Amino acid sequence: MLRRGANGGVRKQPVIPTESYEISTTTPDLQTETEQLENELFGDIEKQFVNKAPSTSHDDALFVIDRGEKRAVWSDEEECDREISLGDRNITKKLRTGDGDTMSGRQLEVKLRSQFKKIHGTPNWTTGDKTSQSSILASTGHMTQPSKSLPVKKLSVTRCKNLNSRKGAKCVVKSLEFHPAATIGFVAGYSKSLDLFEVDGENNKHLHRHHFANFPIDCAKFTADGSEVILGSKRPHFYTFDLNKCTAIKMAGIRNRPDVHYKNFVLSENGEYLGFQGNDGLFSVFSAKDKQLVKCITHRTRINCSSFLTDNIILTAGHGGFCSLWDMRTWKIINEFQDDGALHVTSIGHSSRHVAVGSDSGVVNIYNKDDIYKTSSKPLRVLMNLTTEVDRTVFNSTGELLAISSKELKHSLRLINLHSLQCVPNWPTSNTPLAHVSDMHFSPNSGYIGVGTTKGKALLYRLTHYPSY
């Protein structure tokens, strides 16, 4: 037989004896192994397998297709029956039950699976329900539904491996934050380095380190779109770090303006503005895109803290307990009130419904967000769980939890349930190794809370009430 090739040539097709591969419509009584293999490879596979009843015996079959219940591909019976000591490593000591220090491999597997589900939950992609997710990454994306109401009496919190366990330093952690979209977090501080980690609670793989010479980092934040990290220090300049190119760019700041500091700053939620707190009540607003000065405003007293409440409203506060609301469209104060009972305001946090104002006395006042636009604003709740200056007041993404902390005393961190306006009673405990807390941050879906300490540790805890990152 002649056949025209792809290039126009003619080549001879090899002649195959068709009688050797002819498939009968009736199953032969006796079939050699060679003939069976030839039929499998060259025959009409569709005719062979459609409506073919499975064989009851697989002793002589070359290939066995098991259409029954799925089971493990490989299992080592010796490992399942072997006795394993739990006291050899610290990581397995927590698995001990009763007085026994050993258990079989099979028991250890069951215990580890149970422990993993307790900490991380069951990912959606393992359930086999293809209609509930579009990809494997659905289990680490943003929540599509609000969580159920937080339990008032007990919040389930599980400690994970430290975020910077692979690249830790003994310098103070000044900033710890989670990426707004990806499961990535950074740790920065007086080590003069920015370290990026993959956040999974188990390995927390180190992704990248960038060192800034002669630049101890006092403040660092992701931009709203997550493409950059902005870093500030007690220097007349600041840096931006591009996550896509892994390069840092030095921003010169404002020339001949020593009253403008770059140590503390805040970002607007829409990602358009960047605000730096300076001397003598000065607050400088920059464009977050080109890092150019937009406007300088002056608070009546020294500014200790600030926040962009909306895309157009800035809240500044400081000495004397005075809080000012600025309209960025006119750059004028639209309201001013004094924090109830505060001598100096030291921290501000806000959610969609509440504003938390911390003071140097350790008192935190929680206001209804609409009430702060009134001349005489009264707090919904006065929290006196801390006794020293409140450095951080951070809300989670749903506005159900408020974390407050003070670095002056050890273990000075509390979680507040905003449904009951009460402190979470069961965490942290006296055994929680918080030490002096220097920073804290919730992950985008509140599945994790990261806690930075003055000892250089970035502690990571899993809030199992929230199903995803």
C-alpha positions in Angstrom: 0.0 0.0 0.0 1.3 3.5 -0.9 0.6 6.6 1.3 1.4 10.2 0.6 3.6 11.8 3.3 3.3 15.2 4.9 6.0 16.6 2.6 4.4 15.3 -0.6 6.6 12.2 -0.8 5.3 8.7 -1.1 6.2 6.1 1.4 5.3 2.4 1.7 2.9 1.4 4.5 4.0 -1.8 6.2 1.6 -4.7 5.6 0.3 -6.2 8.8 -1.3 -9.6 8.8 -4.9 -8.6 9.8 -5.9 -12.1 10.7 -3.6 -12.1 13.7 -5.3 -9.1 15.3 -8.9 -9.7 14.3 -11.3 -9.3 17.2 -14.2 -11.7 17.5 -17.5 -10.5 18.7 -17.7 -13.6 20.9 -15.2 -14.1 23.8 -13.0 -17.2 23.0 -12.9 -20.0 25.4 -9.2 -20.0 25.6 -7.0 -17.0 25.0 -3.3 -16.9 25.4 -1.5 -14.1 27.3 0.1 -12.9 24.1 -3.2 -12.6 22.2 -4.8 -10.8 25.1 -2.0 -8.3 25.2 -2.2 -7.7 21.4 -5.9 -7.1 21.7 -5.3 -4.6 24.5 -2.8 -2.7 22.5 -4.1 -2.8 19.0 -7.7 -3.8 19.2 -10.9 -1.7 19.4 -10.6 -0.6 23.0 -14.1 0.8 23.0 -15.7 -2.5 22.1 -13.5 -4.3 24.6 -14.5 -2.4 27.7 -18.0 -1.1 27.1 -20.6 -3.1 29.0 -17.9 -5.6 30.0 -18.7 -7.2 33.3 -15.8 -7.2 35.8 -14.2 -10.5 36.4 -14.8 -12.1 39.7 -11.2 -13.4 39.8 -8.1 -11.4 39.2 -5.5 -14.1 39.8 -4.5 -14.5 36.1 -5.3 -10.9 34.8 -2.5 -8.8 33.6 -4.2 -5.5 34.4 -6.8 -5.0 37.1 -9.1 -2.0 37.1 -10.6 -1.6 40.6 -13.8 0.4 40.3 -14.7 -0.1 44.0 -14.0 2.0 47.0 -10.8 4.1 46.9 -8.0 3.0 49.2 -4.3 3.9 49.8 -2.1 3.0 46.9 0.7 1.8 49.2 0.8 0.8 52.8 3.7 -0.5 54.9 2.3 -3.0 57.4 5.6 -3.1 59.3 5.5 0.7 59.9 1.9 0.5 61.0 2.7 -2.1 63.7 6.1 -0.6 64.8 6.1 1.0 68.2 7.2 4.7 68.1 8.5 6.6 71.0 6.9 10.0 71.6 9.4 11.3 74.0 12.4 11.5 71.6 11.3 14.8 70.1 9.5 17.8 71.5 7.1 18.0 68.6 5.6 14.6 69.5 5.5 15.0 73.2 2.1 16.8 72.9 0.6 13.6 71.3 1.1 11.5 74.5 -2.1 10.2 76.1 -2.1 9.0 79.7 1.1 7.4 81.0 2.2 5.8 77.7 5.2 7.2 75.9 4.8 4.9 72.8 2.1 4.1 70.3 1.9 2.2 67.0 2.4 3.7 63.6 -1.2 3.3 62.8 -2.3 5.1 66.0 0.3 7.9 65.4 -1.1 8.4 61.9 -4.7 8.8 63.2 -3.5 11.2 65.9 -1.6 13.4 63.5 -4.5 13.5 61.0 -6.8 14.6 63.9 -4.3 17.2 65.1 -4.0 18.6 61.6 -7.7 18.9 61.1 -8.0 20.5 64.5 -5.5 23.2 63.6 -6.1 23.8 59.9 -9.5 22.4 59.2 -10.4 20.3 56.2 -9.5 21.9 52.9 -12.4 22.1 50.4 -10.4 20.4 47.7 -10.2 17.2 49.7 -13.9 16.6 50.0 -14.4 15.9 46.3 -17.2 18.4 46.0 -16.3 20.1 42.7 -19.3 22.3 42.7 -18.2 24.2 45.8 -14.9 25.4 44.5 -13.3 26.5 41.2 -9.7 25.4 42.0 -7.5 24.1 44.7 -6.6 27.6 45.7 -10.2 28.2 46.8 -9.3 27.0 50.3 -6.8 29.8 50.7 -8.7 32.6 49.1 -10.9 35.3 50.7 -14.0 34.2 52.5 -17.2 34.4 50.4 -19.5 34.2 53.4 -19.3 36.0 56.8 -18.4 33.8 59.7 -20.8 32.7 62.3 -21.0 34.8 65.4 -18.0 34.5 67.6 -18.4 32.5 70.7 -18.4 34.7 73.8 -16.9 32.5 76.4 -14.2 30.6 74.4 -12.2 31.3 71.3 -10.3 28.4 69.8 -6.6 29.5 69.3 -3.8 27.1 68.4 -0.2 27.9 68.2 1.7 27.3 65.0 5.3 27.4 64.0 6.9 30.8 64.3 6.6 32.7 61.1 10.3 33.6 61.1 11.5 30.3 62.6 13.7 29.7 59.5 15.3 33.2 59.4 14.9 34.6 62.9 17.0 37.4 64.4 17.4 38.6 68.0 16.5 42.1 67.0 13.1 43.8 67.8 10.3 42.9 65.4 8.8 46.3 64.6 6.4 45.3 61.8 4.6 42.1 60.9 2.0 41.9 58.3 0.1 39.6 55.9 -0.3 40.1 52.2 -3.8 41.3 51.3 -4.3 38.5 48.6 -1.6 35.9 48.7 -0.6 33.6 51.6 2.6 35.6 52.2 3.7 37.5 55.3 6.7 39.7 56.1 8.7 40.4 59.2 10.9 43.6 59.5 12.6 45.5 62.3 15.9 46.6 63.8 17.7 43.8 61.9 17.5 46.2 58.9 16.1 43.3 56.9 12.8 42.6 55.2 12.0 38.9 55.3 9.1 37.3 53.3 7.6 34.0 54.3 5.0 31.7 52.9 2.2 31.4 55.5 1.0 27.8 56.0 1.4 27.3 59.8 3.6 24.3 59.4 6.8 25.1 57.4 6.4 28.8 56.8 9.0 28.6 54.0 11.4 31.6 53.8 11.0 33.2 50.3 13.2 36.2 50.2 15.4 38.5 52.4 16.4 42.1 51.5 18.9 44.0 53.7 18.8 47.8 54.0 22.1 49.2 55.0 22.1 51.7 57.8 18.3 51.6 57.9 16.7 50.1 61.0 13.1 49.6 60.1 10.5 51.2 62.4 7.4 50.7 60.2 6.5 48.6 57.1 3.3 48.0 55.4 1.9 46.3 52.2 0.3 48.6 49.7 -3.4 48.1 49.1 -2.8 46.0 45.9 0.0 44.1 47.5 2.5 44.9 44.8 4.9 46.9 47.2 6.1 47.1 50.7 6.7 50.6 52.1 9.4 50.9 54.8 10.1 53.8 57.1 12.8 54.7 59.7 14.4 57.5 61.6 16.0 58.7 58.4 15.3 61.6 56.0 14.2 59.1 53.4 12.1 55.9 53.1 12.1 52.8 50.8 9.7 51.0 48.6 10.2 47.3 47.9 8.8 45.9 44.6 7.5 42.3 45.2 7.5 41.4 41.5 11.0 42.6 40.8 12.4 42.0 44.3 14.1 45.4 44.2 14.2 48.3 46.6 13.9 52.0 45.6 15.1 54.8 47.9 12.7 57.7 48.1 14.4 61.0 49.0 11.5 62.6 50.9 11.1 66.4 51.2 14.2 68.4 50.9 14.9 71.0 53.6 12.1 69.8 55.8 13.6 68.2 58.9 10.2 68.4 60.7 8.9 65.7 58.3 9.6 62.3 59.8 9.3 58.9 58.0 9.3 56.7 61.1 5.5 56.2 61.4 3.1 56.3 58.6 -0.4 55.0 57.6 -1.9 54.0 54.2 -5.4 54.7 52.9 -7.6 51.7 52.2 -8.0 52.6 48.5 -4.2 52.7 48.1 -4.0 56.3 46.9 -2.5 58.1 49.9 0.3 57.7 52.3 0.5 59.8 55.5 3.6 60.5 57.6 3.6 61.8 61.2 6.1 64.6 61.8 7.1 67.0 64.6 4.9 69.7 66.2 1.6 68.2 64.9 2.7 68.0 61.3 1.0 65.4 59.1 2.3 65.0 55.5 0.1 63.4 52.9 1.9 61.8 49.9 0.6 60.2 46.8 1.1 56.4 47.2 1.7 56.0 43.4 4.5 58.5 42.7 5.5 59.2 46.4 5.2 62.9 45.9 3.9 65.4 48.5 0.2 66.3 48.2 -0.5 68.3 51.3 0.8 69.1 54.8 -1.7 69.7 57.6 -1.0 70.7 61.3 -2.7 69.1 64.3 -3.2 71.3 67.4 -0.8 69.2 69.4 1.9 66.6 68.8 0.6 63.7 66.7 1.1 60.2 68.2 -1.2 58.2 65.9 -3.4 58.6 62.9 -5.6 56.7 60.5 -7.5 57.0 57.2 -11.1 56.4 58.3 -12.4 56.6 54.7 -10.9 57.5 51.4 -11.4 61.2 52.2 -11.3 61.4 56.0 -8.2 61.4 58.2 -8.2 61.0 62.0 -5.2 62.4 63.9 -4.7 62.3 67.6 -2.0 62.9 70.2 -1.1 64.9 73.3 -3.9 66.2 75.4 -6.3 63.5 74.2 -7.4 65.7 71.2 -8.7 63.9 68.1 -9.3 65.8 64.8 -11.2 64.7 61.8 -9.9 66.2 58.5 -11.7 66.3 55.2 -9.2 65.8 52.4 -11.4 67.5 49.8 -11.1 70.8 51.6 -8.2 70.1 54.0 -10.2 71.5 56.9 -11.2 70.0 60.3 -14.8 68.9 60.2 -14.9 67.8 63.8 -12.8 67.7 66.9 -13.3 65.9 70.2 -11.3 64.9 73.3 -10.9 61.2 74.1 -12.9 60.4 77.2 -10.5 60.4 80.2 -7.3 60.2 78.2 -4.3 62.4 78.9 -2.5 61.3 75.7 -3.8 59.3 72.8 -1.2 56.7 71.7 -3.0 54.4 69.2 -6.0 54.3 66.9 -7.7 51.5 65.1 -11.0 51.3 63.2 -13.4 48.9 61.5 -16.5 49.5 59.4 -18.5 50.1 62.6 -16.1 51.0 65.5 -13.2 53.2 66.3 -10.8 52.1 69.1 -8.7 54.8 70.8 -5.9 53.7 73.2 -4.2 56.0 75.7 -0.9 56.2 77.7 -2.8 55.0 80.9 -3.7 51.7 79.3 -7.4 52.6 78.8 -9.0 51.8 75.4 -12.2 53.5 74.5 -14.4 51.9 71.8 -16.6 54.4 69.9 -19.4 53.9 67.4 -17.9 55.2 64.2 -20.8 57.5 63.5 -20.6 59.1 66.9 -17.1 60.5 66.5 -18.5 63.1 64.0 -20.3 64.6 67.0 -18.8 67.3 69.2 -19.3 65.3 72.4 -18.5 61.7 71.6 -19.1 59.1 74.3 -17.5 55.7 74.1 -19.7 52.5 73.9 -17.2 50.7 76.1 -14.2 51.6 78.3 -11.6 48.8 78.4 -9.2 48.8 81.3 -7.6 45.4 80.7 -4.1 46.9 80.3 -2.2 49.1 82.7 0.5 50.7 80.6 0.6 52.7 77.3 -1.4 51.1 74.5 0.8 50.7 71.4 -1.4 48.8 69.1 -5.2 48.6 68.5 -5.9 46.4 65.5 -9.3 45.1 64.2 -9.7 41.9 62.3 -11.2 41.9 58.8 -14.8 41.2 59.9 -14.7 43.8 62.7 -15.6 41.1 65.3 -12.3 41.1 67.1 -10.1 43.8 68.4 -6.5 43.2 69.5 -4.9 45.6 72.0 -1.3 45.5 73.3 1.4 47.3 75.2 5.1 46.6 74.9 6.0 47.9 78.3 4.9 44.9 80.3 5.2 41.2 79.4 2.1 39.3 78.1 0.2 42.6 77.6 -2.1 41.5 74.8 -5.8 41.1 74.9 -8.5 40.1 72.4 -11.9 41.9 72.6 -15.1 40.3 71.2 -17.0 43.2 69.6 -20.3 41.4 69.8 -20.2 41.4 73.6 -17.6 44.2 74.1 -15.9 41.8 76.5 -12.3 40.5 76.7 -11.8 36.9 75.4 -11.4 35.0 78.7 -9.4 31.9 77.5 -6.6 33.5 75.5 -3.9 34.5 76.0 -3.1 32.4 79.0 -0.3 32.8 81.6 1.6 30.1 79.6 1.4 31.9 76.2 5.0 32.9 75.4 4.2 36.5 74.3 7.0 38.3 76.2 7.0 42.0 75.2 4.7 42.5 72.2 6.0 45.0 69.6 3.5 44.5 66.8 0.5 42.3 65.7 -1.6 41.8 62.7 -4.6 39.6 61.5 -4.5 37.8 58.2 -7.0 39.0 55.5 -9.6 36.4 56.5 -8.6 36.3 60.2 -7.5 32.7 60.1 -4.2 33.7 61.6 -2.9 36.4 64.0 0.8 37.2 64.0 2.5 38.7 67.0 6.0 40.3 66.9 8.1 40.5 70.0 11.1 42.5 71.2 13.1 39.2 71.3 12.9 39.0 67.5 10.2 36.3 67.3 7.2 36.4 65.0 4.7 34.2 66.8 1.9 32.7 64.7 -1.5 31.5 66.0 -4.4 29.9 64.2 -7.9 31.1 64.9 -9.8 28.0 64.0 -13.2 29.8 64.1 -12.3 31.3 60.8 -12.0 28.7 58.0 -9.5 30.2 55.7 -6.4 32.4 55.6 
